[in-house]
Amino acid sequence: MPSLQVCERCGHELDELSSASVCPECGGLLELTHRFVAGADALRSAFSARRQSLRGPDSSGVWRYRELVLPSIAPAQVVCHPEGNTPLLERSPVSAWASIERLLMKHEGHNPTGSFKDRGMTVAMTQARRLNASAVACASTGNTSASLAAYAAHAGLPALVFVPAGQVAMGKLTQTLAYGARTLVVRGNFDDCLTLARDASAALNIQLLNSINPFRLEGQKSIVFEMLEQLDWSPPDWIVLPAGNLGNTSAFGKAIREALEVGLISHAPKIAAIQAAGAAPFAQSFHEHFEKTIRVNPETIATAIRIGAPASWDRAVRAIRETNGVVASVTDDEILEAKAVIDSAGVGCEPASAASVAGARKLRAEGVIGPHDTVVSVLTGHLLKDPGVLVKYHQEMEPAPKYANRPIEIDASVGEVERVLRPSS
Ligand code: F0G
Protein backbone atom coordinates (compact mmCIF):
# COMPACT_ATOMS: atom_id res chain seq x y z
CA MET A 1 0.00 0.00 0.00
CA PRO A 2 1.53 3.40 -0.98
CA SER A 3 2.54 5.82 1.76
CA LEU A 4 1.85 9.55 1.94
CA GLN A 5 4.16 12.54 2.19
CA VAL A 6 2.72 14.93 4.76
CA CYS A 7 3.90 18.49 5.47
CA GLU A 8 5.08 18.73 9.05
CA ARG A 9 4.00 22.37 9.25
CA CYS A 10 0.58 22.63 7.55
CA GLY A 11 -0.46 18.98 7.16
CA HIS A 12 -0.75 19.21 3.34
CA GLU A 13 -0.67 15.70 1.84
CA LEU A 14 1.26 14.57 -1.23
CA ASP A 15 1.42 11.28 -3.05
CA GLU A 16 4.36 8.97 -2.30
CA LEU A 17 5.53 9.57 -5.87
CA SER A 18 5.55 13.38 -5.68
CA SER A 19 9.01 14.78 -6.42
CA ALA A 20 8.53 17.98 -4.36
CA SER A 21 11.50 18.54 -2.06
CA VAL A 22 9.43 20.63 0.40
CA CYS A 23 5.71 21.39 0.85
CA PRO A 24 4.47 23.28 -2.24
CA GLU A 25 1.90 25.11 -0.05
CA CYS A 26 4.05 26.46 2.78
CA GLY A 27 7.68 25.37 2.25
CA GLY A 28 7.62 23.07 5.33
CA LEU A 29 9.55 19.81 5.45
CA LEU A 30 7.81 16.62 4.36
CA GLU A 31 7.47 13.42 6.36
CA LEU A 32 6.43 9.99 5.16
CA THR A 33 3.50 8.28 6.84
CA HIS A 34 3.07 4.58 6.25
CA ARG A 35 0.10 2.36 6.87
CA PHE A 36 1.38 -0.55 8.91
CA VAL A 37 -0.43 -3.78 8.18
CA ALA A 38 1.54 -6.56 9.91
CA GLY A 39 1.78 -6.92 13.68
CA ALA A 40 4.96 -7.05 15.75
CA ASP A 41 5.35 -10.85 15.77
CA ALA A 42 4.94 -11.16 12.00
CA LEU A 43 7.41 -8.32 11.46
CA ARG A 44 9.99 -9.81 13.83
CA SER A 45 9.89 -13.16 12.05
CA ALA A 46 10.08 -11.54 8.60
CA PHE A 47 13.12 -9.47 9.66
CA SER A 48 14.82 -12.45 11.15
CA ALA A 49 14.10 -14.75 8.15
CA ARG A 50 15.62 -12.20 5.77
CA ARG A 51 18.85 -12.26 7.80
CA GLN A 52 19.53 -15.67 6.20
CA SER A 53 19.65 -14.07 2.76
CA LEU A 54 23.11 -13.78 1.24
CA ARG A 55 22.40 -11.36 -1.62
CA GLY A 56 20.07 -8.56 -2.74
CA PRO A 57 17.78 -6.25 -0.73
CA ASP A 58 16.88 -8.86 1.91
CA SER A 59 20.56 -8.99 2.91
CA SER A 60 20.60 -5.19 3.46
CA GLY A 61 20.31 -3.90 7.02
CA VAL A 62 17.96 -1.24 5.64
CA TRP A 63 15.66 -3.13 3.30
CA ARG A 64 15.27 -6.05 5.67
CA TYR A 65 12.98 -3.66 7.57
CA ARG A 66 11.18 -2.48 4.43
CA GLU A 67 7.64 -2.65 5.91
CA LEU A 68 8.77 0.20 8.21
CA VAL A 69 10.92 2.00 5.61
CA LEU A 70 9.13 2.02 2.25
CA PRO A 71 6.44 -0.68 2.20
CA SER A 72 5.32 -0.23 -1.41
CA ILE A 73 8.73 -0.77 -3.00
CA ALA A 74 9.36 -3.83 -5.19
CA PRO A 75 12.75 -5.42 -4.42
CA ALA A 76 13.73 -5.15 -8.11
CA GLN A 77 13.52 -1.32 -7.90
CA VAL A 78 15.93 -1.04 -5.00
CA VAL A 79 19.37 0.57 -5.47
CA CYS A 80 21.24 -1.36 -2.82
CA HIS A 81 24.90 -2.02 -2.07
CA PRO A 82 23.93 -3.73 0.38
CA GLU A 83 24.40 -1.55 3.46
CA GLY A 84 23.75 -1.70 7.21
CA ASN A 85 24.41 -4.91 9.17
CA THR A 86 26.75 -2.93 11.40
CA PRO A 87 28.09 -4.40 14.65
CA LEU A 88 27.13 -3.51 18.21
CA LEU A 89 30.44 -3.49 20.06
CA GLU A 90 31.38 -3.52 23.73
CA ARG A 91 34.98 -2.67 24.72
CA SER A 92 36.08 -2.44 28.34
CA PRO A 93 38.59 0.46 27.94
CA VAL A 94 35.81 2.61 26.45
CA SER A 95 33.27 1.62 29.13
CA ALA A 96 35.86 2.29 31.84
CA TRP A 97 36.73 5.72 30.39
CA ALA A 98 33.07 6.74 30.28
CA SER A 99 32.32 5.12 33.69
CA ILE A 100 29.36 3.31 32.13
CA GLU A 101 29.24 -0.41 32.83
CA ARG A 102 27.05 -1.29 29.87
CA LEU A 103 28.20 0.96 27.04
CA LEU A 104 27.66 -0.40 23.56
CA MET A 105 28.82 1.18 20.32
CA LYS A 106 26.76 0.83 17.15
CA HIS A 107 29.48 1.20 14.54
CA GLU A 108 28.02 2.80 11.43
CA GLY A 109 31.50 3.24 10.00
CA HIS A 110 31.11 -0.36 8.80
CA ASN A 111 28.79 0.79 6.02
CA PRO A 112 30.02 0.56 2.39
CA THR A 113 31.25 4.16 2.15
CA GLY A 114 32.19 4.30 5.83
CA SER A 115 29.29 6.22 7.37
CA PHE A 116 25.62 5.92 8.34
CA LYS A 117 24.71 8.07 5.34
CA ASP A 118 24.51 4.94 3.16
CA ARG A 119 21.38 3.85 5.02
CA GLY A 120 19.52 6.97 4.00
CA MET A 121 21.10 7.15 0.58
CA THR A 122 19.96 3.70 -0.57
CA VAL A 123 16.34 4.79 0.02
CA ALA A 124 16.66 8.33 -1.40
CA MET A 125 18.51 7.03 -4.48
CA THR A 126 15.93 4.28 -4.99
CA GLN A 127 13.21 6.93 -4.89
CA ALA A 128 15.15 9.28 -7.23
CA ARG A 129 15.44 6.55 -9.82
CA ARG A 130 11.79 5.60 -9.36
CA LEU A 131 10.89 9.23 -10.15
CA ASN A 132 13.12 9.18 -13.26
CA ALA A 133 15.30 11.97 -11.86
CA SER A 134 17.76 13.36 -14.39
CA ALA A 135 20.41 14.15 -11.75
CA VAL A 136 20.89 14.15 -7.97
CA ALA A 137 22.57 16.68 -5.67
CA CYS A 138 23.47 17.42 -2.06
CA ALA A 139 25.34 19.85 0.16
CA SER A 140 27.66 18.09 2.54
CA THR A 141 30.34 18.23 5.19
CA GLY A 142 31.75 15.18 3.37
CA ASN A 143 30.03 11.94 4.30
CA THR A 144 26.75 12.57 2.49
CA SER A 145 28.68 13.58 -0.62
CA ALA A 146 30.77 10.38 -0.54
CA SER A 147 27.64 8.29 -0.09
CA LEU A 148 25.65 10.13 -2.76
CA ALA A 149 28.55 9.80 -5.21
CA ALA A 150 28.77 6.03 -4.69
CA TYR A 151 25.04 5.37 -4.90
CA ALA A 152 24.59 7.70 -7.92
CA ALA A 153 27.32 5.74 -9.72
CA HIS A 154 25.44 2.54 -8.88
CA ALA A 155 22.12 4.01 -10.06
CA GLY A 156 23.67 5.44 -13.23
CA LEU A 157 22.65 9.02 -12.35
CA PRO A 158 24.80 12.17 -12.67
CA ALA A 159 25.74 13.54 -9.24
CA LEU A 160 26.46 17.10 -8.14
CA VAL A 161 27.82 17.91 -4.68
CA PHE A 162 28.43 21.19 -2.85
CA VAL A 163 31.09 21.12 -0.12
CA PRO A 164 32.58 23.92 2.00
CA ALA A 165 36.07 24.94 0.82
CA GLY A 166 38.87 23.77 3.13
CA GLN A 167 36.48 22.17 5.65
CA VAL A 168 36.06 18.62 4.39
CA ALA A 169 38.19 15.77 5.75
CA MET A 170 40.54 14.23 3.21
CA GLY A 171 39.03 10.74 3.19
CA LYS A 172 35.60 12.11 2.35
CA LEU A 173 36.63 14.52 -0.38
CA THR A 174 38.83 11.97 -2.13
CA GLN A 175 36.06 9.34 -1.95
CA THR A 176 33.61 11.75 -3.55
CA LEU A 177 36.04 12.47 -6.39
CA ALA A 178 36.89 8.80 -6.87
CA TYR A 179 33.23 7.73 -7.12
CA GLY A 180 32.84 10.32 -9.88
CA ALA A 181 30.54 13.05 -8.55
CA ARG A 182 30.92 16.55 -9.98
CA THR A 183 32.32 18.28 -6.91
CA LEU A 184 31.80 22.00 -6.33
CA VAL A 185 33.98 23.46 -3.60
CA VAL A 186 32.06 26.47 -2.31
CA ARG A 187 33.69 29.47 -0.64
CA GLY A 188 31.51 29.41 2.46
CA ASN A 189 30.45 27.00 5.21
CA PHE A 190 28.05 24.04 5.15
CA ASP A 191 25.03 26.25 5.79
CA ASP A 192 25.90 28.33 2.69
CA CYS A 193 26.32 25.10 0.70
CA LEU A 194 22.88 23.84 1.73
CA THR A 195 21.17 27.10 0.76
CA LEU A 196 22.91 26.97 -2.63
CA ALA A 197 22.08 23.29 -3.14
CA ARG A 198 18.41 23.95 -2.36
CA ASP A 199 18.22 26.94 -4.73
CA ALA A 200 20.18 25.25 -7.54
CA SER A 201 18.15 22.01 -7.32
CA ALA A 202 14.87 23.93 -7.51
CA ALA A 203 16.06 26.10 -10.42
CA LEU A 204 17.66 23.29 -12.41
CA ASN A 205 15.20 20.48 -11.69
CA ILE A 206 17.68 18.27 -9.87
CA GLN A 207 16.59 15.87 -7.12
CA LEU A 208 17.96 17.07 -3.75
CA LEU A 209 19.11 14.19 -1.52
CA ASN A 210 20.03 16.04 1.68
CA SER A 211 18.37 14.85 4.88
CA ILE A 212 15.55 17.34 4.38
CA ASN A 213 14.52 14.69 1.81
CA PRO A 214 12.12 12.50 3.83
CA PHE A 215 13.25 9.30 2.13
CA ARG A 216 16.73 9.73 3.63
CA LEU A 217 15.26 9.66 7.13
CA GLU A 218 13.28 6.50 6.39
CA GLY A 219 16.54 4.69 5.65
CA GLN A 220 18.35 6.10 8.66
CA LYS A 221 15.59 4.81 10.95
CA SER A 222 17.00 1.34 10.31
CA ILE A 223 19.96 2.12 12.62
CA VAL A 224 17.46 2.00 15.48
CA PHE A 225 15.54 -1.04 14.18
CA GLU A 226 18.75 -3.02 13.69
CA MET A 227 20.08 -2.01 17.11
CA LEU A 228 16.79 -3.03 18.77
CA GLU A 229 16.87 -6.37 16.96
CA GLN A 230 20.47 -6.91 18.11
CA LEU A 231 19.23 -6.32 21.67
CA ASP A 232 16.40 -8.81 21.16
CA TRP A 233 13.86 -5.96 21.07
CA SER A 234 14.69 -4.89 24.60
CA PRO A 235 15.39 -1.14 24.27
CA PRO A 236 18.47 0.42 25.86
CA ASP A 237 17.90 3.22 28.38
CA TRP A 238 19.76 5.71 26.18
CA ILE A 239 20.73 6.14 22.56
CA VAL A 240 23.47 8.75 22.26
CA LEU A 241 24.35 10.23 18.88
CA PRO A 242 26.30 13.15 17.42
CA ALA A 243 24.10 15.91 16.03
CA GLY A 244 24.77 18.41 13.25
CA ASN A 245 22.05 19.06 10.70
CA LEU A 246 19.67 17.04 12.97
CA GLY A 247 18.51 14.61 10.29
CA ASN A 248 19.65 11.58 12.25
CA THR A 249 18.16 12.81 15.54
CA SER A 250 14.84 13.25 13.70
CA ALA A 251 15.11 9.81 12.08
CA PHE A 252 15.76 8.17 15.46
CA GLY A 253 12.72 9.90 16.95
CA LYS A 254 10.51 8.65 14.11
CA ALA A 255 11.93 5.11 14.37
CA ILE A 256 11.16 4.96 18.09
CA ARG A 257 7.66 6.39 17.58
CA GLU A 258 6.89 3.77 14.93
CA ALA A 259 8.49 0.87 16.81
CA LEU A 260 6.16 1.72 19.70
CA GLU A 261 3.17 2.11 17.37
CA VAL A 262 3.56 -1.35 15.83
CA GLY A 263 4.41 -2.93 19.19
CA LEU A 264 8.03 -3.91 18.48
CA ILE A 265 9.00 -2.29 21.79
CA SER A 266 6.97 -1.45 24.87
CA HIS A 267 8.81 1.68 26.01
CA ALA A 268 11.00 4.33 24.42
CA PRO A 269 14.75 4.65 24.86
CA LYS A 270 15.77 8.25 25.57
CA ILE A 271 17.69 10.10 22.87
CA ALA A 272 20.77 12.14 23.84
CA ALA A 273 21.90 14.35 20.94
CA ILE A 274 25.47 15.61 21.32
CA GLN A 275 26.89 18.66 19.58
CA ALA A 276 30.39 20.09 19.42
CA ALA A 277 30.65 23.08 21.76
CA GLY A 278 31.57 25.42 18.88
CA ALA A 279 28.57 24.33 16.81
CA ALA A 280 25.88 23.81 19.41
CA PRO A 281 22.76 25.87 18.57
CA PHE A 282 20.47 22.92 19.37
CA ALA A 283 22.10 22.30 22.76
CA GLN A 284 21.81 26.00 23.61
CA SER A 285 18.15 26.02 22.65
CA PHE A 286 17.50 22.85 24.69
CA HIS A 287 18.81 24.63 27.79
CA GLU A 288 16.27 27.37 27.07
CA HIS A 289 13.44 24.79 26.74
CA PHE A 290 13.51 25.11 22.93
CA GLU A 291 11.86 28.51 23.23
CA LYS A 292 13.57 29.76 20.11
CA THR A 293 15.53 28.56 17.11
CA ILE A 294 19.20 29.51 17.44
CA ARG A 295 21.79 30.01 14.68
CA VAL A 296 25.56 30.19 15.27
CA ASN A 297 28.75 30.65 13.28
CA PRO A 298 30.09 27.08 13.65
CA GLU A 299 33.65 26.09 14.55
CA THR A 300 34.91 22.64 15.61
CA ILE A 301 37.57 20.10 14.78
CA ALA A 302 34.72 17.63 14.11
CA THR A 303 34.07 18.97 10.59
CA ALA A 304 31.20 16.52 9.98
CA ILE A 305 29.07 18.44 12.49
CA ARG A 306 30.39 21.94 11.82
CA ILE A 307 26.87 23.25 11.21
CA GLY A 308 25.31 26.45 12.57
CA ALA A 309 21.78 26.39 11.09
CA PRO A 310 20.45 22.81 11.34
CA ALA A 311 17.73 22.11 8.77
CA SER A 312 15.70 19.43 10.59
CA TRP A 313 15.20 21.58 13.71
CA ASP A 314 11.48 21.11 14.48
CA ARG A 315 11.40 17.37 13.94
CA ALA A 316 14.50 16.95 16.12
CA VAL A 317 12.82 18.95 18.90
CA ARG A 318 9.91 16.50 18.64
CA ALA A 319 12.32 13.53 18.90
CA ILE A 320 13.92 14.90 22.08
CA ARG A 321 10.57 15.82 23.67
CA GLU A 322 8.80 12.56 22.81
CA THR A 323 11.60 10.38 24.18
CA ASN A 324 12.16 12.59 27.21
CA GLY A 325 15.69 13.02 25.88
CA VAL A 326 18.43 15.60 26.30
CA VAL A 327 20.84 17.65 24.19
CA ALA A 328 24.39 18.35 25.37
CA SER A 329 27.64 19.67 24.00
CA VAL A 330 31.26 18.56 24.36
CA THR A 331 34.48 20.46 23.69
CA ASP A 332 36.94 19.59 20.93
CA ASP A 333 39.39 18.37 23.61
CA GLU A 334 36.77 16.01 25.00
CA ILE A 335 36.02 14.77 21.47
CA LEU A 336 39.71 14.14 20.77
CA GLU A 337 40.22 12.29 24.05
CA ALA A 338 37.15 10.09 23.47
CA LYS A 339 38.34 9.41 19.95
CA ALA A 340 41.80 8.38 21.17
CA VAL A 341 40.22 5.97 23.68
CA ILE A 342 37.92 4.47 21.01
CA ASP A 343 40.78 4.27 18.49
CA SER A 344 43.24 2.67 20.89
CA ALA A 345 40.63 0.06 21.88
CA GLY A 346 40.98 -1.12 18.27
CA VAL A 347 37.56 0.19 17.27
CA GLY A 348 38.28 3.58 15.73
CA CYS A 349 35.97 6.30 14.45
CA GLU A 350 36.05 9.81 13.00
CA PRO A 351 36.04 12.86 15.33
CA ALA A 352 32.30 13.66 15.11
CA SER A 353 31.43 10.08 16.02
CA ALA A 354 33.50 10.26 19.19
CA ALA A 355 31.21 13.07 20.40
CA SER A 356 28.67 10.36 21.19
CA VAL A 357 31.00 8.63 23.67
CA ALA A 358 32.33 11.94 25.05
CA GLY A 359 28.69 12.99 25.51
CA ALA A 360 27.75 9.74 27.25
CA ARG A 361 30.65 10.19 29.67
CA LYS A 362 29.63 13.77 30.42
CA LEU A 363 25.98 12.85 31.00
CA ARG A 364 27.05 10.00 33.27
CA ALA A 365 29.29 12.38 35.27
CA GLU A 366 26.37 14.78 35.63
CA GLY A 367 24.11 11.95 36.82
CA VAL A 368 21.74 12.29 33.84
CA ILE A 369 22.71 8.78 32.75
CA GLY A 370 22.40 6.39 35.71
CA PRO A 371 25.17 4.01 36.84
CA HIS A 372 23.33 0.89 35.67
CA ASP A 373 21.78 2.29 32.51
CA THR A 374 22.33 0.52 29.20
CA VAL A 375 23.70 3.03 26.74
CA VAL A 376 24.21 2.72 23.00
CA SER A 377 26.52 5.34 21.50
CA VAL A 378 26.35 5.57 17.73
CA LEU A 379 29.72 5.79 15.97
CA THR A 380 28.65 7.47 12.78
CA GLY A 381 31.80 7.30 10.65
CA HIS A 382 35.00 5.32 10.03
CA LEU A 383 38.42 6.10 11.49
CA LEU A 384 40.00 6.65 8.07
CA LYS A 385 37.56 9.37 7.07
CA ASP A 386 39.76 12.01 8.70
CA PRO A 387 43.47 11.11 8.52
CA GLY A 388 44.40 14.78 8.94
CA VAL A 389 43.20 14.87 12.55
CA LEU A 390 45.08 11.62 13.27
CA VAL A 391 48.38 12.92 11.88
CA LYS A 392 48.06 16.08 13.98
CA TYR A 393 47.15 14.19 17.17
CA HIS A 394 49.74 11.45 17.02
CA GLN A 395 52.63 13.13 15.22
CA GLU A 396 52.43 16.89 15.41
CA MET A 397 50.69 18.34 18.47
CA GLU A 398 53.05 19.84 21.06
CA PRO A 399 53.08 18.98 23.85
CA ALA A 400 52.05 15.43 22.91
CA PRO A 401 48.43 14.78 23.95
CA LYS A 402 47.70 12.10 26.56
CA TYR A 403 47.14 9.24 24.11
CA ALA A 404 49.60 10.33 21.36
CA ASN A 405 51.40 7.34 19.86
CA ARG A 406 54.49 8.84 18.22
CA PRO A 407 56.18 6.76 15.50
CA ILE A 408 59.82 5.98 16.28
CA GLU A 409 62.39 6.23 13.50
CA ILE A 410 65.31 3.80 13.74
CA ASP A 411 68.26 2.46 11.75
CA ALA A 412 67.69 -1.02 10.30
CA SER A 413 69.41 -2.97 13.08
CA VAL A 414 68.23 -5.42 15.75
CA GLY A 415 70.18 -3.43 18.31
CA GLU A 416 68.02 -0.43 17.61
CA VAL A 417 64.84 -2.51 18.05
CA GLU A 418 66.18 -3.84 21.33
CA ARG A 419 66.96 -0.33 22.50
CA VAL A 420 63.41 0.78 21.75
CA LEU A 421 61.87 -2.21 23.56
CA ARG A 422 64.08 -1.83 26.65
CA PRO A 423 62.05 -0.51 29.57
CA SER A 424 63.18 3.03 30.29
CA SER A 425 64.54 3.28 33.81
N1 F0G B 1 28.34 12.10 12.29
C1 F0G B 1 28.88 12.14 11.06
C2 F0G B 1 30.09 11.31 10.81
C3 F0G B 1 28.30 12.94 10.05
O1 F0G B 1 28.86 12.96 8.85
C4 F0G B 1 27.17 13.72 10.36
C5 F0G B 1 26.55 14.58 9.35
C6 F0G B 1 26.65 13.63 11.65
C7 F0G B 1 27.26 12.83 12.59
C8 F0G B 1 25.46 14.42 12.08
O2 F0G B 1 24.28 13.94 11.54
O3 F0G B 1 23.55 15.97 10.34
O4 F0G B 1 21.98 14.09 10.73
O5 F0G B 1 22.72 15.56 12.60
N2 F0G B 1 27.03 14.78 8.21
C9 F0G B 1 26.37 15.50 7.12
C10 F0G B 1 27.15 15.35 5.84
C11 F0G B 1 26.00 16.89 7.46
O6 F0G B 1 27.04 16.21 4.95
O7 F0G B 1 27.84 14.35 5.68
P1 F0G B 1 23.05 14.94 11.29
Residues whose N, C-alpha, C, O or C-beta is under 5 A from the ligand:
A	BS01	F0G	A139 S140 T141 G142 N143 T144 P242 A243 G244 N245 L246 G247 N248 T249 A304 A352 S353 T380 G381
